[in-house]
Amino acid sequence: MKFATRMIHEGQEPDRATGAVTVPISLSSTFAQDGIARPRSGFEYGRTDNPTRRSLEATIASSENARHGVCFASGSAASTAVLNLLEPADEVLSNLDIYGGTYRLFTKVYARYGIRFRFLDSHEAKAIGSALTPATRLIWLESPTNPLLNIVDIRAVAALKTPRCLLVVDNTFATPYLQNPLDLGADVVVHSATKYIAGHSDVIGGAVATNDPRLHESLRFYQNAAGGVPSPFDCFLIQRGLKTLEVRMQKHQANASALARRLAGHPAVSAVFFPGLPEHPGHETAKAQMRGFGAMLSFRLRGGRPAVERFVRRLAVFTFAESLGGVESLACHPATMTHGSIPPEERARIGVTDDLVRLSVGIEDEEDLTQDLLQALA
């Protein structure tokens, strides 16, 4: 089955008891057992497993062409589960420009346990490969990156890594509709399901997908032991979002592409970061490994932070807010919002400067979005 069909049907067979077409929200915290070690239908306790969550995990796995999906209470909880695979003295290589919450998790939480994190300036696969050491246990990539939309050749990095080293790709920006890192050689895919997967800015969730049964077993153990699981209602909302991911992404992308072209020629804008523009340095790589260029874009405003403050105050259709991936268009100032946890000197090195604006382009009418940007830039 094709993607759109799988997102509506995979793991979502009509309920056996009632025939309900929509997967029921199973709120029970515990399940009756028929005897010692004889749970009915495989369920014992809601933290360990839940029918609604199990259905969602099947759909998540299918979205990434994976054998296994594991869901969590947030994207950060999903990332934590992956990092829990590491041991003290292990090393992690990462993009320099990654989500600020991931940077915080790396440097403020897991670095305390003797895990070393190195952030690389280059997005070239050869540079990442040459940075590998015998201690490197994990490579963490974003592609496209947050917030500068850099592109990494995932297949090339996978070919250069050692068998001992895991390749993990945060696929939140691209979505499983546009990119499947496991098909490109990655070992693990991570999502903030809060974003495009759920798609309506009304739920927090995270997901991990893998084809490796041993990794799946470790992730499942951590999910149960640490307990950072999504509620059944959260699972229902995320799965409902997956049903329309393809049609939403088509509109998201069309809008973003049109806005990127308008911004690229505007006198108030000094630079635009969008892999769909032919002049973007990662354009050809994105064409090769993605089925589209996504709906995130960033740009720099001439005039620095004062210009940004004037711009966001004038927005009428775009909402100035954190997060991304919802049906509504959002504008964000990464330096003070999504990447505010990164020290100023590091933000400057990354390129997350005060003149940078990030847009999550929604599915509103394209002309309304264009006019809103133009009047705010005027």
N, C-alpha and C positions, 0 to 999 in steps of 0.2 A: 504494500500500500504506500501511497505517496504521503508526504509530510502532513498535509492538512487533514487527510483521512485518519491517519494514526493519532493525531492530537485529539480527535473527537471520539475515537473508539478504543485505542490501546489501553488495556487495563480497566475499561469502563463498560463491561458487559452489563446488560440489564440485571437488576437485583433478583437473585433466585427466589427470595421469599415473596416479594411483592410485584416484581416485574418493572419496578421503577427504572426509567431510562437514565435519569441523573443519579450518579453515585450518592447513596445516602450519607448524611453526616452522622457518624457513629460516635456518640458522646460518652458512652460507658467507659469508666475508668478501669473496670475489671470484668472478667468473662468467666462464666460457669465452666467447670471442668467435670468430666464424666468419671473421673477417678484419678488416682495418683499417676502423674505424668501422662494424662489423657485429656489435653485441652480440646475443646470443640473448635473445629475449623482453624486450629493453629494459633488462637489468640488466648493470652493469659492475663496481661496487664497493659494498660494503655500507654505507658511510657515505652515498653518493650516493642509493642506493635499495635496497630490500629487498622481496621478495615479501610477507612477513608485515606489514611496515609499510605497504606500499601498500594492502593489504586493509583494515587498520585505518583508514587515512586516508579511504578511501571510505566506511566506516561512520560515521566522525566527521562527514564532510561531510553525509551523509544525515541525521544526527541533528539538525543545525542548519539543514536545508533550504538547504544551501549547495552551490555548484558545486565548491568546493575545500576540502580539509582538509590540514593539515600538522602532523605530530606531533614532539614534542621529548622530551628526557630528563626534564623536570620542568615544572611550571607556571611556575616562575621563568624557565626557559630559553625557554618560549613567550612570556612577557612581554618578555624581552630581544629576541627576534626582531622583535616589533612595534616596540619602541622604537628598534631599529636602522634603522627607516624614516626617523627624524628626522635633522636637520642641526643643527650649532651655530647658536645664536640662535633656534631654534624654541621655541615655548611650549606647555606642556601644562597643561590644566585638569583637575582631578580632584576627586572627593568628598574631604571632610576625613577621614571615617572609612572607610578602606580597609585591606586586609590589611597587617600590619606589614612583611612581606617585600617587598611592592610599594612601600611608602613608603621602605624602605631602598634598594631598587633605584633609585628616582627620585632620592632626595636624596644618597645616598652613592656612587653609581656614575655615572649619566648626567648629573647636575648638574655633574660635573667636566668635562664636554665642552662646556660652554657652553649647555646646554639648560635653560630656565627652567621650574620647576614651581610652579603656584599651586593651593593647596588651598582649596576653597570651603566656607564654613559652611552654605550653603543647599543643599537638595536640590530646590528648585523649578526647573523648566525655564527660566522667565523670568530668574531670577538667573544661571543658567549662561550663557544667551544674552547677557545684558548684560555678562558678564565677558569675552566674546570680544574679542580685539584683532587687528590685522592680522598679528601674529606667531603667533597661535594655530594650531598645525598639528594638534593632537590633543586630543580630549576623552576622558578615561579614566573610565568609570563602573563602579561596582558597584551592582547592584540585584537583590536585597536586599544591603545593605552588611554588611561584616564589621567589628565584631561587633554593631552596634546595629540591624541589620535595617531600616534606612531604605530607602524606595522612591523611585526616580526615574522620572519619566515618560519612557521612552526615546523614544517616538514624538514627543513634544513637543520634546525636545532635538534630535532629528534634523531637525525642521522648522526649527529656529532656527540651526543651524550653517551656516557658509559652505561652498561647494563645495571650497575648498582644505583644509578641516579634516576630519580623519578622526574618526569616532565609534567608539570601541572599548569594548566591554562585557565585563567579566569575569563570565561566566555560571555560575561554579562553584557558588554557593549554590543557584541556581534549577534548574540542570541543563537540558539540551535537552528533556527530557520536559515540563517545566513552562513554559519560556519560550524563544522564538527571537528574539533581538535583531535578526538580519538582516531578519526579516519586519517589524520595527518601524522600520526605517530605519538601523540601525547598519551600519558598513562592515566591521567586524572583530569576531569573538567569540573570547575567550580562555578556556581552561579549565585548571584544575589537574585533570588526569585521575586523579590520585592519589585524589581524593575520591569523589564519588558515581558518576562514570562507571565507574571500576574497582570501587569499592564494597566491597572486602574488606580494606583496610588491609595489602596485601601487595605493592604496586608503586608506584613513583614515575613520573609521566609528565605531559606537558602537551600541549595541542592548540590550534591556531588554525584558524578557519574563515572563509571570505570568498567573496563572489561576484565580486569584482573580479579579472580575470585579471592585471592589472599588479601588484597587491598580492601575488597568489599567486606570481607569478614572482620578485618580490623576496624574499618569505619563503622560497621554495624555494632560492633562491641562498644566502641566509644559512644555512639549515639545512645545506647541503652545505659551505659555506665554513667556518663556525664549528664544525660537527661535533657539536653537542649533541643527538644523536639517541637515541631509545630503543632498547634491545636487542630482537632478535626475540622473546625470551621475554617482555619487558615488554609488547610489542605484543599478544602472545597473551593475556596476563592482562587487559589493558585491554579488548580486544575481547570476551573472555568476560564481563567485567562488563557491557558494553553490552547483551548479550543479555537480561539480567534487570533492566535499569534501570527499566522501567515497573512491574513487579510490586513491586520493592523500594521505589520512591518512593511507591507507594500505601500501603504499610504504614508507611513512615517518616512520611508526612504524617499519617496517622490517629493515630499515637502522639503526634506533636508537638502536634497540635491539642488532644488530651485533656490533655496535661501543661500546656500553656499556660493552659488554663482553670483547672486546679487551682492552679497557682502564682499566678494573678491574684487569687485570693481568700485567699491564705495570709497570716497575720499577720506572719510572719518576712520576707516579701517586700515591698519598697517599690515596685518597678516591674517590669513584664514587657514585653519587646520581641519581638513576634511579629506579622507582618502579617496573620495570620488572625484576630486579635481585632478585633471591630468598632470598638473605641476606638482602634486604631492609626491614626496620622495618614495613613499610606499605604495603608490598607485598600482603599479604592475604586480607587486606581490599580493596586494589585496585582491586584485582581479583573479589571480591564480588560485587563491585559497578560500575566497569568500564568494558567495552567490549574490552579493550586493555590498554596498558600502555603509549600511547602517544609517542611523538618524541622529547621531551625536556629532556636533561640530563646535569648535572653539575659534575665537578670533581675538585679536589685540586692537584696542582702541587708541587712536592718537589722543594724547592728552592725559594718559595715565589714569590713576584712581579717581580724580575729580570728574573726568569724562565718564567713567564707568558709573559713578554715583548718579550723575545726571541722567544717563541712559536708562538705568534700571528704574528710576523714579517715574520716567515717562511711559514705560511699558504698560499696555492696556490689555492685550490678549495674552501675551506671555506673563506668567506668574514668576516673581522672583522668589525662589525657594530651593531648598536642598532636594536631593534625589533626582531621579531620571526615569525614563522608560514608560511613563504613564501616557494616557491618551491626550492629556493636556500638555501644552508647551510650557517649558520651564526655562528660566535663565538663572545662572548661578555664577557667583564670584569665587572661583576655587581657592584663591589665596586666603580668604577669610572664612570659607565654608567647608567644602569637602576636603581640603588639604590644609586646613588651619592647624592641625596637630603636627605638621611637619615644621621644624625650626626654620626661621626666615632665611638663613644662609643656605639651607638645603633646598628650599623652594626656589631661591634665585638660581642655584646650580641646575635644577631641573628645568626651569623656564616657567614656573608657575608664579608669574609676576603680577603686580597690582593692576596692570592694564589688560589682563586676560579675562574674557567672559566665556562661559561654557553654555551652550544651548542643548536642551533635550527637545527635539522638534516633535510636536504631537501630530494629531490627525485632523486638526481643524482645517478649514478652507485655506488653501495655499495663498490666495490673494490677501485674505485677512491677516495672515501671519507676515507676509511681505510688507504690507502697509504699516503694520505695527512696528516692525523693525525700522523701516524708513523714517517714520515720524519720530521715533525715539532717538534716531541718529541725527536728525536734522539739526 
